[in-house]
Amino acid sequence: MNFYVLLFLAALAALAYAAFNYFSVKRLEEGTETMQRIAAAIRVGANTFIEYEYKVLVLVVLIVAAVVWLALDWYVAVALLLGSVMSASAGFIGMKIATYSNVRVTNEARKSENIGQTLKVAFRGGSVMGLCVGGFALFGLSILFIVFGKCMGLIDSLETSKCWLTGIEIIKFPNILSGYALGCSMVAMFNRVGGGIYTKAADMGADLVGKTEAHIPEDDPRNPATIADNVGDNVGDVAGLGSDLLESYVASIVAAIALAYNLIVKVGVQESSLNALYTFPLAFASVGLLACILGVASLLVRNLSKSKKVHQNLDQATWLGAGITLVGGLFLSYKLFNGRGIDFAMLGFHAGWLSPFIGGAVGVLAGIIIGIIAEYYTSSDYKPTKRLAEASREGSALTITSGLALGMNSCMLPCIVLGIGIIVAYYIAGLYGVAMSAMGMLSFVSLTVSVDTYGPISDNAGGIAEMSKLPEGVREITDTLDAVGNTTAAIGKGFAIGSGGLAALSLMLSYMYSIPGEKLTGGVPQLNIMEPMTLAGAIVGGAIPFLFSGLLIDAVAKTARTMVDEVRRQFKTHPAILEGKEDPDYKSCIGISTKGALGEMKLPALMAVIIPVVCGLLFGANFVGGILIGSTICAIMIALFTGNSGGAWDNGKKYIEQGGLEGIKKGGEGYDAVHDAAVVGDTVGDPLKDTVGPCMDIFIKIMSTVSLVAVTVFSQYNLWNVLFN
């Protein structure tokens, strides 16, 4: 019972520290009257969007919960609702604090003129989102383990029970956890897709007219789309990011536990191993969350008034959390697997009690390396982005072409790292090691989300400084923080797709084990890719992420087109706006982004839920297995390509603006043409890096989760079996 107490206390500690940081930020001053007015407009816009989105989401979740209740049982539906509440709460609170933090970061930069002190305010705001991700995820899991696991006695039960409507036999507790993961997934998909469409439609509309046509600076208060752009940072890059990684975190834990049950039931691993197998990922996650609290505190308690090394300070906090997590994981592996009479050979453990720890450590190491690779390809400190900036001398066509090449080239190394990680984890600790590598990569997720969220908060702070016409020194501080934030965001996106790929793989393994009558070879489920039904599914699955991406880009383009027309209309009918004599109509642009995002998000968001269920009911489990293989592989490539190319275009533009190109200085000869080309590249990259890329990992995970929940139904009840068997 001690580990359940640890799980519960870790969640409460994270939520308590998040609440402390939340109110610590709110107590800070907001600054001048103009700053307060702009921040209030951003806050109202963000609240309006999230409220409308959650109304749609509640209806969808209730419908899916009702279907799950009918197809499986009430306890799975309850877990789904709990997962939805936990994920939605994390996203909402994270967005709220971001809209409070932004203006306070601006004011700190204005008052202190110190980058270290300003960093602390931005990071404290970001830490609320990060701690809520880990805290709410484990809090919901602790409720399930205490209520359904211990109080109802389901956790150690391997007996099957019949679903009341379908008559299908299932083991209750793994399905409860899968339902919880599905609830988290649905919220994450809506927040990612809706927020992604909103933020990039506003950003593109602001850039295409403001920068390239009117030649006014970014975040200029004369641009009607500026407030909508800043709102988008909060709903897409904060609420969407938090819900996404919370779902990855939960999915990796659930996949490891579900795999543990399958190893006992399907492979014949001794039943006495079950407690250690399901406790280890829970305890590892709990220790990781406590380590994240220490990592966050290590930065916030330090005196940074003389420090200008923003990236180094953030890295130190992250490495501290990762280091403590690894030490704790080593202790847990010894405590749970040493001297328990466990048959390591049956589990595929080739390093004895060290095996689960090594699996988790492989995930941590792979995540760090993938992040470093993403930084290399997207940071203006390195050659790829510098070469991309140089291409802007030749116009927008070469800028776009070079960015596409950069993104494609950047896919290879992360995939090699993932491949090596999977092989090492498997040969050290079997399939359980692969599941633990996903868990390890996400074990300190609260710190990575904290660092990621600090970026959009700093970006918003710069926008408020520009719109409030504060001294140039204030914008220099916020721009420095934002530039580091772009790099950390690119690292976070690489980290997210890496962890998403491993989590999807773990869920896929559990899916294959869950197919009734599935053949095992050496204890491993087999899915014959050359079997026509599986191969057909893989081909269709490979096309699905491209269809999904196309729908997202088209949705952004449609909404951005409406935004561009509105900005042009205001400039044309009210010329005094550009002269600074009349305020633009910000509300109309906020309305366009809100309406466009909510209208266009429904089909892409529901695809991941509907496709595996419909295909399963038509063609059965092997076809869906093929879909999962094809879509996962293609989605990983698309996510890496779009995230890195978009990040490089963005930082290449900033490199030019900061005078990085020799002979090209702001206001000098040739600057406007080079800068315009870079802006076009950045605009092309916006929907790629902030809409398509981030949505890919949640897309493959929700497909895998839905398939895992529904496989017991469509493996027995499908049209193909009825017609041909």
Disulfide bonds with the S-S distance in Angstrom:
none
